[in-house]
Amino acid sequence: MKFNKVFFLAIVFIVMVWSCKKDDDGIVYEPPKALSEIVNLDNDSIVKYMETHFYNYEEFANPPAGFDYRIVLGKIEGDNADKTPLSEMMQSETVTVRSREIGLDNDKEVEHTYYYLVAREGAGESPTVADATYIRYEGLLLNGTIFDASTVNPIWLEYTNRIRGFSVGTQHFKAGDNIIVNNDGTYEIENYGVGLIIFPSALGYYSGTAGSIPSYSPLIFKIDLMTVDEADHDNDGVPSYREDLNGNGYLADDNTDLKSEEKIQTTLVPNFLDNDDDNDGRLTRDEISDADGNIVFPYPDSNNDGTPDYLDPNY
């Protein structure tokens, strides 16, 4: 399984697919477990991991000659019994996960905590949750199994190629600087950000499986963030991060013309993939541009009702 080939809609599908098992009567389909059943189990597993593992912080603090600025994880035992655990170094944030996002037919919301470590800050800009990132990464389970990696050559990852925990986590790092583009299209980048993300299964694949990742698996990602490219997935002139209207870092639940799409029973398209966000027949780009085609910001609000024209079907 290559992480960069896991598309956004495929992720939504995966978490909605029910797991199954056989019994004497044939196949019994089991719906995903409730978020409330898993959230504390995941967090307990993550906290236990952080309390019993460390990273090579001493090398980052005093880099030896030829140090490659790669995170190395180890267990606190034996010769490493005196190491400072990750639990004393990592920071945390919470995000709200709605049951519908992981394939359950209810509107329950549960807060989930993810953890991140900035081993080297980086000298460039931080990405938003929606931006494309040029990145090296290694994905691990809590038992140390590597399920995917691109550790030699960086690759571009779009928002639509990433799971939610990866997107919210990478926004805490900074890209590099002094970017040199080689003739073969590769990059040489200095002072890039290096870090670690650990997040619960609801920010990953939850009840779904992907390659060697079992159901309900918290995930670890080592990150080398090389550079960032602001994304506009529908090319409507509004950067994708600005289409996160409710500010929850999850672009799929922002859909201004949801009711009109439901009424005509068409495909539901979130704003960041919709070039006519209010479905009024006028392209978003036209509603945020002046007569010369230049985008105007703040975006025009012709009737001064507090809603920009491109989100206002009544304008």
N, C-alpha and C positions, 0 to 999 in steps of 0.2 A: 504494500500500500504506500503510495507516494502522497504525502500530505498536500503538496501543491496541486494535486489533481482532484482533490475533494471539493467539489463545487458547492456553492451556497444552497441551491435548491436540493442537491443530493443530501446535504446535511439535514435539512428539514425533513426529507423523506426518511432518512435513516432513523431519526429519533421517533418517528411516527409508526415505524414498522414494529408490530408486536413480536416478541420472542415466542417460541413454541417449544413444546416437549411432547413426547409420546407417552400414552398410558395404554391400559388394556383395551380401551374402547377406540383407540386411534390417536388423533392429534388434538391436543387441547391448547387453545391459544390463550396466552396470558398477557393482559395489558401491562404497560409500564407501571412500576410501583409509584406510589404517591411521593411527591417531593419531600413531604414531611417525614417519610420513612427513611430517606436516603441522606438528607442534608447533614444530619448530625454524625452519621456513620462516616461519611466522607471527610468531614472536618476533623473528627477524632483520628482518622487514619493519617491525614495530612499533618496534624500537629505532632503525632507520634513520630512520623518520619523526620520532621524538622528537629525534634528533640534528640534524635539519635544519629543525625547526620551533619556533616560540615562540608564546607567547600575550601578550596585552596586560597583563603583570604590572605595568608601571610605572603604569598607570591604576588598578589595584587598590591599589597601595601608596600612591598619592597621588591620590585620586579628583578629577578636575576637576569644575567646576560642571556639574550636569545629567547626570553619568555614570550610565549605566543598568545597570552591573554585569553586562554581558554579556561572555562570553569571545569574543575575536576571535583566530583562529589565523592565523599568517603564516609564510612561508618565510624562512629565514635567508640572505639574499642582498642585494646592492646596498646601499641605505641602511640595511637591517636586518642587515647582516653582523656587527654587534657584539652582537646580542641574545643573551641567555642561553637555551640550548636547553631544551626540555621535559625532556630526559633528565637534566638537573641539578635539576629541580624536582619531578618526579613520584615518587610512592612506589609500591611494588609489594606484591602478595600472591600466594600460590599457592593453587590449588584442584586437587583430584584429579578427573579426568574418567575415567569408566569407558567402555570401548568400547561396551557395550550402550546407553549413553545416546545415542549418535550412530548407532545402527542396525547395529552390527557384532556378530556372533554369537560373542563371546568375552568373557572377564572381565578383559582387560588394563586396567591403570590407568596413566595418564600425568599427571604434574603439569604444570599450565599456569599461566603467570604473567599476571596482569592488572595494569594500571597506573592510578593515579588521582591527581588533583591537586585539592587544596582551595584554590580561589582566594579564597573568603570562607567562613568557618567556619559561620556561622549561629548563632542564639541559642537554638534550641529543642532538641527531642529528635532523636536519630538513629533511622532506621527499622531494623527487622530485615529480613532477606532476604524475609520473608513478608508484611510489612505493606503496606497500601495507601498510595500516595503521591500527593499533589496537587502536580503538577510541570509545569514547562516543559522542553522538551528539543529537541535537534536531533541527528539521526543522520547521520554522514558515513562514507564510505569513506576509505581512506588517500590516495586520489587527489583528495580534496576534494569528491567528488560527494555532495550531500545526498540521502539516500534517504527521509527522513521527518522531520517536525518538527511541533511545536506550540509556537511561540515567542511567540505573541501572548497567548493565553488559556491558563492552566494547565488540565490535565485530570487526573482521577483514574485512576491505573493500579494494578490489582490484581496480586498475584503471578502469577495465572494468565494475565495479559495480557503477561507480560514474559519475555524470554530471560534465561538464567542470568547472563550477564555484567553485565546491567543491574541485576539484583537484588543481586548481591554487591557491585557497585560503589557503589550508592546508600547502602549502610549506613555508608559513611565520611563522609557529609555530615550536616549538621544542618538541621532545618526552621527556619522563621522564628518570630517572635513578634508580639504586638500584632495579633491577627487580628480583622478587622472583616468581618462578614457583611452584605452589601448586600441590599436587598429583592428584587433579581432573582436571588439565589442565588450571586452571584459573591463573591469574597473580595478583601480588601486586606490584604496581609501585609508586614511589615517585617522586616529583618535575616535574610532567608532565606539558606540556604547555596547557594553557587555552585561548580561544579566540573566536572571533565572525567574521563571514563573511556575507556580504550583496552583492548580485550581481544581474544584470539585467536578464530578462527572456531569452535573447539569450544565456546566459551561463547556462541556466536551461533547461526548456522544451519548451520554446518559444510558438508556436501556438498549441502545443500538450497539452494534459491534463494527469495528473497522480494522481489517487486517488482523493483527495479533492483539488488538485492544479488546478485552472482554467488556461485557456490560457493566455499568456502574463503576467505571474506573476513573479515579482522580488522575490527572496527568501532570507531568513535569516537562518544561521546555527550557533548554539552554538557548540563549539568544545572543547573536552578534548582529547588531543593527547597523548596516552600512550606510544606507541613504533612504530617503523618503520622497515619494511623488504624490502630490495632492490629487485625489481622485474625483472625477465627475463621471460616474458610471453611465448616466443617460445623456451626457453631453448637452444638458439643458442650460448650462451657464451657472447653475447653483452647485457649489462643491458638495460632494456627498455627505460630508460631516455636518453641513448646515441643514441637511434633509432629515436629521435626527431631531424632529421637532419636540419630542418629549424628553430629550436629553438623557436617555437611559443607556446609550451606547449600543442599541440594537435597532438597526435601520429597518428591519422587516416589519415592524409594527407601526410605522408612520405612513399612513395612506389617506391623504386628504379626500380623495374621491371614492372612498370605500363604499359608501351607501349607493352612489350611482352605479358603481361596478356590480354590486350585489343585485341591484334592481334589474339590470339587463342580463344578469347571470353570465358575466364575462370573467376572464381571468383576473384575479386580484393582483394588482401591481403596486408595490410600495413606491413612495415618492422618489427614492434614489434611483429607481429603474424606469420612471415614468416621465416622459418629456412634456406632458400636459398635466400638471399635478392636480389641478382643480377640475379637469375634464370639461372645460368650457369651450373647447374647440380652438383655443388660441394657445400656441406653444408657449411653454414657460419662458424660453429664451426671449421670445418677442415681448413678453410682459415685463421683463426686467431690463430691457434695452431701450436706449434713446433712439431718435430718428436716424442716427448714423450707425446704429448697430452696436454701440458701446454699452456694456453692462453697467447699470446704475446701482450703486450700493450706498446707503441702505436701499433695499428694493422698494420700488414705487408702491404707494398706497393711495390711489387716486381719490377714494371716497373717505379717507381718513377714519376708517372704522377700526384700525388697529391690525387689520389683516392685509398683508401684501397682496397686490393684484394677482400674482401667480398662484395664490392659495385661496382666492376669493371667487367662487363661481358666480356671485351676484354682481361682480363688477363688469 
